[in-house]
Amino acid sequence: MKRLRAVALAAVALTTAALAVLPTAAAPPATAAARSAPAVAPRPAAAPDWSTAVVDSTMARYTPATIGGWSYPVGLYLYGQYLTYRRTHDPRYLTYIKSYVDRFVTSDGSIGQSFNSLDSMQAGRLLVILHHETGQDRYRKAARKIRDRLDGYPRTADGGFWHADTSSRAHQLWADGVYMVNPFLVEYGREFGDRAYTDDEAARQLAVYGGHLQVANGLLRHAYDESRSASWADPQTGLAPEHWCRAVGWYAMAVVDVLDAVPADQPRRPRLLEIFRKLAAGLEKYQDPATGRWFQVIDKGGRGDDWTETSCSSMFAYALSRGAQQHYLDPHYADVARRAYQGVLAELSVGTDGRTDLADISVGTNVGDYAYYVARTRAVNDFHGLGAFLIMNEQLRGDRVS
């Protein structure tokens, strides 16, 4: 397997069936005038388009029928694929997303999901996307089921959505949850004219979650239990014991997406900016200087068994880059993001089959202690990492941070 550094200047052409490297075009014969002209340094070859490489590799591995059920990891990945479609306009990418969603949405807009957890709502972004792209009303009807579910969804006393409507998750706020529902909300509101509710609700959720989960070092704990009854909850604060990196990454991406969507005079906007800036400072402090990535347990990288994790590093690279670009953060965070971007690219490789492989992605994770997090499987091509990579790459591939 060739590491990314060895192929960074290769021109890669990818198809959904077989991926091959394009041969270099032969140079035309030099004319007499050209032979006598001063030498000109050759133009560097264009870097590969790693978004299309990852998408084409994934489409070659899975059909829309075999990629998995209705779930947030697949939803995250396909959202990243949509971002790639939006830039490239390759119709295969949108057709693939539609074929996946149409497994679950009938012609009359019915969708066989109860939406009793925030996790189950994340792929709802694809419903909004497909309505926007096709105009078909069935996607609006399916998305409306999530919107209506929130009217009676259980909340903490201060209004935070529980992670799930089950006894094992009752009264709990997980940092993961803000990404599962709030980007959907602001996109739903924009697409269907419901912004008076959706913008306020999304900002409220991020403020409530941030108020409970963020601690003095700027980072967020993985979860909070209002009832203090969970085995992991501190009896005084209700907080989980650790800063699990992907949980914090979900929050970082969500706050950027919501800040991008809500108006400048949204009452909670100053509070969201305060939380984001404090978080960015904490992330900069704990970024691994050797790799540019972040550790599975963010603030314990000095321990020998902690390890740098690819999905959260992609999430932070995206959030810090976008935050600097949009002037939510100081411009120097663009450099923090670039270091992270290069660190994630170092985890990407191309196999002998011509397909990409993205390494060191934590599998799905509950709330636990340090030993639990560092023992999680370090997967290759897990959808958590692929989706986060695509979101990051579409932000940073052209180094568009200003």
N, C-alpha and C positions, 0 to 999 in steps of 0.2 A: 504494500500500500504506500503510495507516494504522499508525503505530507504536503500541506498547502504551499509551504514556501517553495517547494520544488516545481510547482505548477502555476505559480502566481502569474506568470507572463504567457501562459499557453492560451491559445484560442480554442475554446471548447464549444462544440456544437452538439446539442442534446436533442434526442427525440424521445417519445414516450416508450418506445420499444427497445432501442439500443442506443447507447451513448458512445460517441466516437470523437476523436480529436481531428479537427480539420487539418489537412496538410497546408503547409505554407505555400503561398502562391509563388510561382517562379518569377524572378525579376526579368524584365524585358532587356534585350541586348542594349548595351550602352552605345550611344551615338558618339561621333567624334567630338562634338561640342561638349557633350557631357563628360567625356574623358579628360578634356582640357579644363573643365570648370573646377573651382576650388571644392575640396571635399566638404560635404555637409553631413553632420552627425545624423544617423538614422533616427526616425521618430520611434519612441518606445511603443511596443505592442500594447494594445488595449488590454486592461485587466479583464479576466473572465467575468461574465454576469453571473454571480453566485446565486442570485435569486432564481433565475430561470434554471440554473443547474440543479438547485435543490428541488424546485417544483417538478421539473421533468424527471428527476431521479425518483421522487416520491410517487408520481403518477405511473412510472414504470413498475413500481413495486406493488401498488394497490390500484384496484379499480374503484369507482364510486360505491360499488356494492360490497367491497371487501375492506375498505379503509376503517370500518368500525361503525358502531351505533351512534345515536344522538348523544354527544358528549362534549364537554368543554375542551379537552385536548384536541379533538378533531376539529371542533369549531375554531379554536385558536389557529391551528395550522391553515385551515381553509380561508380564514380572514387574511392571513399573510399571503396566501396564494392570490386572493382577490387584489391585494395591493400590487402584486406583481402584474396581474392582468391590467390593472388601471394604467400602469406605465407602458406595458408592452402591447396591449390590445390583442394579445394572442387569444383567439376565440376558444381554443381548447381549454383554457384555464377556467373561463366562466362556465362553459358547458359542463365541465367536471363538477363544479360546485353545485350547479343546478341539478345534475343527476343525483348527487348525494342528497340534497335537501328533498327532492321529489320522492325519495324513499319514505319520507315521513309526513309529507303534506299532501292531502288528497285534493282532487279537483275543486271541491267545495270549500277548501280552506281548513278542514279539520286537521288536527295534529294530535297524535296519541301520546301526549305528555301531560303529566299532572302539574309540573313546575312547582314541586314542593321543596326544592332546594335552589339556592342561588347558582350552584354549579350547572343545573339543568337549563338555566336561562342564557348562558353565554352564547351558545350557537344561534340564539335568536337574532344576533347581528346579521346572520346570513339571510334571514327572512326579510329584513329591511333592505339589504343589498339587492336581493333578487326582485323585490318590488320596484326598487329604483331603476334597475336595469331592464326589467321586462314590462313593468306596468300591470302585471297580473294581480288581480285583487285577492286571489287566494293567499298570497303571501302576507298581505295586510291583515286578513282575517286570522291567520295563524299567529302573527306577531301580537295581535290584539289580545290573544289569550294570555300571554305573559303580562302585558300591561294590566289587564283586568285582575290577574292573580295577585298583583302587588297591592291592590286595594284592601284585601283581607289578609295579607301575609303577616305573620307574627313579627313583633318588634320588641326591642328593649324599651325600658321606661322612657328613654330619651330619643326614641324613634329609629334606632338602628335595626336594619333587617337581620333576623337570625340567619345563621349560616344555612340551616335547614329546618324544616318544620317536622322535626322528630324529637323524641325524648332525649336522645344522645347528643343532640346539638341545640337543645332549648337554651335560650338566653345567651347564646354564644355569638360573638363577632370574630370572624377570621379575616385577616388582612386580604386573603385570597378573594373573598366575596365581593369586594368593591369592583374588581374587574369583571366579575361574572355578570353583573347586572347594570352598572352605571354607564359604561360606553354604549350598551344597547339602549338605555333610556334616552340619552341625549340624541342618538341617531334616530330613534323612533320618533321623538318629538319633532325633530327637524323634517323628517319625511312625511309625517302625518298631521302636522299642525297642532301638536299637543305640548308645545314647549313651555307653556305657563306652568304645567305640572312637572314635566320631565326634567327641565333644567334645575328647578328648585329642589326636587327630590334627589337628584344625583349629587348636587353640591351639599345638600344636607347629610347624605350618607357618608360622603368623604370626610366631612367635618366631624361627624359623630365618631366614626371609626378612628380617625386621626387623633381625636381628643383622648380616646381611651388607650390606644396602642402605642403612641409615640412617647418615648422616654427621653431622659436628659441628653443622651448621646446623639439624638437626632433620628436614630433608627426606630423601627416599629417592632414590637413583639409579635409573634405569630398570631396570637389570639387573646381574647378577653372573655371571661365568663361572668356575667352580671350576677349570677346566683352563687358564685364561688364554690360550686359543688363538683365541678369536673376534677378528675384526679390530677390534672396538670396545673390547675388554677392556684395562684398564690392566695392564701386565705384573707389577706389584707387588701390586695389590689385587684384580684381576679385575673391577673395577667399570666400568660404562659411564660416559661422560663427562658426561652431563647429567641434570637433573631434569625429565623430561618430565611435564607436568602430569597427563595422564589416567592414566598408570601410578601416580602417587602417589595419585590419586583412587580408583583401584581398591582400593589398600591401605587407604585411610582408611575406605571403606565396609565393607570386609571385617572390619576390626578391630572396628568398632561392632557389626556383625551377630553376630560371634562372642562378643564381650563380653556382648551381650544374651542369648545362648543358654547359655553355660557357667555352671556354678554358682559361687557366691561363693568356694568353697574350692578351685576348680580351681588346681593348683599353678603354672601358668604365667600366671595372671591378673595378678599384680603386674607381671610383665615386660611383658605386653601394655599395661597401663595406662601404664607408663613410656614405652614406645615411642610410644603415642598422644599423651601429653601433650607430649613433646618435639616430635613432628610438628606438633601444634596450634600450639605457639609459633612454629615455623618458618613455618607458613602465615600466621599473623597478621602476621608481619614482612614477608612478601612480597605481601600482598594489595594490589592496585592501589588507592590512595586515591581515584582519580578515578572508577572504575567499580564498585568492590567485587568485581571478578572477579580471576581469576589468569591469568598469562601462560602461553602454550604452553610455553616454557622458563621455569620458575617464577622463578628468581633472576636473570634477565637482562632484566627488563622495561624497563630503561633504554636498551636498544638500539632503534634506530628501526624495525627490521623485526620485532621480536617483537610478538605480538598476544594479546589476551585471548581465552580459549577457553571455550566455553559448557559443554561436558560436564563438564570437571573442576571448573569453578566450581560447577556443580550438585552434584557429588559432595562437594565440600568443605563447601558450605552444609549439606547433609544431615548429614554426619558431625559437624560442629561443633555443629549444633543438637541432634542426638540425644545427642551426648556431654555437652553442658551439661544437657540434660533428665534424663539418667540419672546425673548427678553423676560421670561419668568425668572431666570437665573442669571448670575453674573457671567459674562462672556467666557471666562476662563474654564467653565465647565465643559465647553466644547473640546478642550484638550483632554480633559478627564475621559470624555466619551470616546475620543479617537484612540486613546490608549486601550480602552476596553474593547473597542471594535477590532483592533489588531490582535488583541488577546483571544477574542472569540474566533477570528479567522484562523488562528493557529490550531484550533481544535477541529477544523474542517479538513478533510482529505478526500482524495479521489481513488477509488479502488480499481482493481484490474478490470472490472466490468465497466469502467467509465462512469460509475455512479458515485455521487457524493456520500460521505459519511460524516456525521457530526457527533462528536464524542462527549463524554462526561456530563450527561444530562441526568439529573435526579428523577427517578420515577415518582409517581404520585405519592403524596405524603400527608399523614395526619399530624395532629399536634403531639409533640413528644419532648424528650429531653435531648441533651447533647449527643449521647451515645446512639440514640435512635436515628437522629438526622445523619450522622456521619456514616452509619452503617447502611444507609439506603443504597439501592443498586445504582451504579453509574452506567446508564444505558447509552446506546448508540442509536441515533435517529428516532428517539422518543419525540412524540408530537409536541410536548411542552417546549422542547428545545428548537424543533424545526419552525414552529410558528413564531416564537420569539426571535429566532434568527432572521426570518423574512421581514418582520416588522422593523428590526434594527437595520437590516441591510438596505431596505428601501429608504430609510432615513439617511443613512451614512454612506452609501455606495458612491455617491458623487461628491462626498465631502462638502455638503451644501450648507454647513453651519456658518452663519454670518456673525 
